């Protein structure tokens, strides 16, 4: 029970297959839509939040009964940084559990061939071994600042596994590392480290500021993956992978926050000084995922950090600054 179930996949060959991308307006979902369209998979079912509220079970049931998608990619989630997770823990656990439960169950009950659930690297214990292997899941306490979100995402993995075990249904899970790219959140308070740095350097460049102050020492190591690489991995998993275990999706490359800041500064073209406020906390010293299982199946990331930053900054200037 619970071993690999082998299915023949026609995900890439059936160009007319109906594919529901849940969360198509976000960073991840929009990249997946771009990728699918570039491959000629154009029978996409897309609904904005105002058209379909995924937290409402009856609405989701009605949608699946009417549309009956053959494939489902679940990229919809309530996400946020440390501040948001600490302030709204009930929202982070309830909304994500509702979305996942409704979409996974309705997908199965209305005959979807395959579903891919996307999680997050925050599912792993705070003190997980580095690089973090898939089997580190549930081996220790979570990071307290985002445990509500993490518990919801762990439940999504376990739900996919449960439907696979009980119903022999092809539900799989992928856990991406830190993502960035077009459609990222550049909000001054609620964004993640990379878009936050990009915005601060851009605004400093425009205002001709002499310096930009960044928290900490710059020594922590982080892993980043361009969202278009994740979209490529999603298609690969839908086409090639069918297994009980969730798979990590990362670049396998670490960069010190100091090196990242210098690179963003260069890409943005800020000419002032970069100053480190070492009185502020660094956070976790290292967070790298072990993606060797996915790499062993034949997938590789293609976008270098420098090229990805150039692409992201171009999008930021054209879409955020000009608003």
Order of alpha helices (4+ residues) and beta strands (2+ residues): beta-alpha-beta-alpha-beta-alpha-alpha-beta-alpha-beta-beta-alpha-beta-beta-alpha-beta-beta-alpha-beta-beta-alpha-alpha
